[in-house]
Amino acid sequence: MTENLPTRIAVVGGTGPQGRGLGYRLALAGHEVVLGSRDAERATAAAEELAQQAGVARITGAANLAAAESAGIVLLAVPYDGHAQLVTSLARAMAGKIVISCVNPLSFDRFGPYGRNVLAGSAAEEAAELVPSATVVGAFHHLAAPLLLDPEADLSHEDVLVCGDDIAAKERVMALAADVTGGRALDAGRLRLARQLEPLTAVLISVNKRYKTRSGLALTGLAPAVGKVPA
Ligand SMILES: NC(=O)c1ccc[n+]([C@@H]2O[C@H](COP(=O)([O-])OP(=O)(O)OC[C@H]3O[C@@H](n4cnc5c(N)ncnc54)[C@H](OP(=O)(O)O)[C@@H]3O)[C@@H](O)[C@H]2O)c1
């Protein structure tokens, strides 16, 4: 498994529940987190609140661009609406870096949630197309923000499915995922499988609504500790 050194991670869209939740767990695990926002003041306020909740100082806030410029790893935690425009605006800041996408292109109608058609195949592939020099990895699509933000919530039984085309980057993100949940991260395959992982969240949301729960994913048939990309 890749050595999991403390890293500075920029969370673009870090004022939202998913960005704050992942930022919270990553900071608790020892990483330096900078929450990004379209508004630097909003980012700073969110970061101060989260730092207090986590009891750690290593959470700061900045405008999305400054956050992405300052970090070695960039996590995209924004809605799919406006995704292409935002990614394009951050392209130079993300060039040559690992970019993690947890973006789920979903829509809702009177029948509930469903996956949207994305021209590039998936949000993660869209980011990769827009920033070809970045190494995009898909992860964290199925972790529920309220649980990430709940210090009492045990996420160690949930699997984080990670997809990407670069093995080293994928192992790096799998190590971060294990930090977030305290559990298992699985190599789900190539980045194109984000086309299946992203809309799968619509199923979880639908189940949540029907059973009034917060469902997550756990696969059967695997050894308990899987953290390496299989040869
Ligand atoms: N919520 C969950 O439980 C969950 C779980 C798994 C995956 N996800 C995925 O994670 C992503 C973020 O989820 P979320 O619930 O945190 O979303 P959100 O609250 O709707 O948005 C997150 C942040 O994105 C920024 N934002 C909103 N619209 C934007 C736009 N057009 N352009 C640029 N920035 C914009 C906002 O920050 P500023 O206004 O401060 O810029 C907002 O606080 C989504 O793609 C979602 O599918 C969410």
Ligand as a Chemical Component Dictionary entry (heavy atoms), coordinates in Angstrom:
data_LIG
# 
_chem_comp.id                   LIG 
_chem_comp.type                 NON-POLYMER 
_chem_comp.pdbx_formal_charge   0 
_chem_comp.three_letter_code    LIG 
# 
loop_
_chem_comp_atom.comp_id 
_chem_comp_atom.atom_id 
_chem_comp_atom.alt_atom_id 
_chem_comp_atom.type_symbol 
_chem_comp_atom.charge 
_chem_comp_atom.model_Cartn_x 
_chem_comp_atom.model_Cartn_y 
_chem_comp_atom.model_Cartn_z 
_chem_comp_atom.pdbx_ordinal 
LIG N1  N1  N 0  -24.394 15.211 0.147  1  
LIG C1  C1  C 0  -24.062 13.929 0.119  2  
LIG O1  O1  O 0  -24.437 13.138 1.020  3  
LIG C2  C2  C 0  -23.204 13.387 -0.998 4  
LIG C3  C3  C 0  -22.740 12.066 -0.931 5  
LIG C4  C4  C 0  -21.910 11.589 -1.960 6  
LIG C5  C5  C 0  -21.568 12.403 -3.025 7  
LIG N2  N2  N 1  -22.067 13.677 -3.068 8  
LIG C6  C6  C 0  -21.707 14.499 -4.217 9  
LIG O2  O2  O 0  -20.813 15.494 -3.770 10 
LIG C7  C7  C 0  -21.047 16.715 -4.457 11 
LIG C8  C8  C 0  -21.328 17.793 -3.421 12 
LIG O3  O3  O 0  -22.463 17.444 -2.664 13 
LIG P1  P1  P 0  -23.129 18.462 -1.631 14 
LIG O4  O4  O 0  -24.350 17.811 -1.111 15 
LIG O5  O5  O -1 -22.102 18.949 -0.678 16 
LIG O6  O6  O 0  -23.560 19.622 -2.662 17 
LIG P2  P2  P 0  -24.021 21.127 -2.452 18 
LIG O7  O7  O 0  -24.206 21.438 -1.012 19 
LIG O8  O8  O 0  -25.198 21.339 -3.346 20 
LIG O9  O9  O 0  -22.807 21.944 -3.073 21 
LIG C9  C9  C 0  -21.534 21.967 -2.492 22 
LIG C10 C10 C 0  -20.925 23.347 -2.673 23 
LIG O10 O10 O 0  -20.693 23.570 -4.059 24 
LIG C11 C11 C 0  -20.705 24.965 -4.311 25 
LIG N3  N3  N 0  -21.498 25.203 -5.521 26 
LIG C12 C12 C 0  -22.839 25.093 -5.678 27 
LIG N4  N4  N 0  -23.199 25.344 -6.948 28 
LIG C13 C13 C 0  -22.049 25.640 -7.602 29 
LIG C14 C14 C 0  -21.753 26.012 -8.943 30 
LIG N5  N5  N 0  -22.705 26.121 -9.881 31 
LIG N6  N6  N 0  -20.473 26.238 -9.266 32 
LIG C15 C15 C 0  -19.487 26.138 -8.345 33 
LIG N7  N7  N 0  -19.705 25.812 -7.062 34 
LIG C16 C16 C 0  -20.983 25.556 -6.699 35 
LIG C17 C17 C 0  -21.349 25.628 -3.101 36 
LIG O11 O11 O 0  -20.298 26.300 -2.404 37 
LIG P3  P3  P 0  -20.096 27.903 -2.486 38 
LIG O12 O12 O 0  -21.457 28.491 -2.696 39 
LIG O13 O13 O 0  -19.539 28.216 -1.133 40 
LIG O14 O14 O 0  -19.151 28.107 -3.609 41 
LIG C18 C18 C 0  -21.839 24.476 -2.259 42 
LIG O15 O15 O 0  -21.732 24.709 -0.866 43 
LIG C19 C19 C 0  -22.241 16.481 -5.403 44 
LIG O16 O16 O 0  -21.790 16.205 -6.715 45 
LIG C20 C20 C 0  -22.908 15.240 -4.814 46 
LIG O17 O17 O 0  -23.557 14.454 -5.783 47 
LIG C21 C21 C 0  -22.857 14.193 -2.084 48 
# 
loop_
_chem_comp_bond.comp_id 
_chem_comp_bond.atom_id_1 
_chem_comp_bond.atom_id_2 
_chem_comp_bond.value_order 
_chem_comp_bond.pdbx_ordinal 
LIG N1  C1  SING 1  
LIG C1  O1  DOUB 2  
LIG C1  C2  SING 3  
LIG C2  C3  SING 4  
LIG C2  C21 DOUB 5  
LIG C3  C4  DOUB 6  
LIG C4  C5  SING 7  
LIG C5  N2  DOUB 8  
LIG N2  C6  SING 9  
LIG N2  C21 SING 10 
LIG C6  O2  SING 11 
LIG C6  C20 SING 12 
LIG O2  C7  SING 13 
LIG C7  C8  SING 14 
LIG C7  C19 SING 15 
LIG C8  O3  SING 16 
LIG O3  P1  SING 17 
LIG P1  O4  DOUB 18 
LIG P1  O5  SING 19 
LIG P1  O6  SING 20 
LIG O6  P2  SING 21 
LIG P2  O7  DOUB 22 
LIG P2  O8  SING 23 
LIG P2  O9  SING 24 
LIG O9  C9  SING 25 
LIG C9  C10 SING 26 
LIG C10 O10 SING 27 
LIG C10 C18 SING 28 
LIG O10 C11 SING 29 
LIG C11 N3  SING 30 
LIG C11 C17 SING 31 
LIG N3  C12 SING 32 
LIG N3  C16 SING 33 
LIG C12 N4  DOUB 34 
LIG N4  C13 SING 35 
LIG C13 C14 SING 36 
LIG C13 C16 DOUB 37 
LIG C14 N5  SING 38 
LIG C14 N6  DOUB 39 
LIG N6  C15 SING 40 
LIG C15 N7  DOUB 41 
LIG N7  C16 SING 42 
LIG C17 O11 SING 43 
LIG C17 C18 SING 44 
LIG O11 P3  SING 45 
LIG P3  O12 DOUB 46 
LIG P3  O13 SING 47 
LIG P3  O14 SING 48 
LIG C18 O15 SING 49 
LIG C19 O16 SING 50 
LIG C19 C20 SING 51 
LIG C20 O17 SING 52 
# 
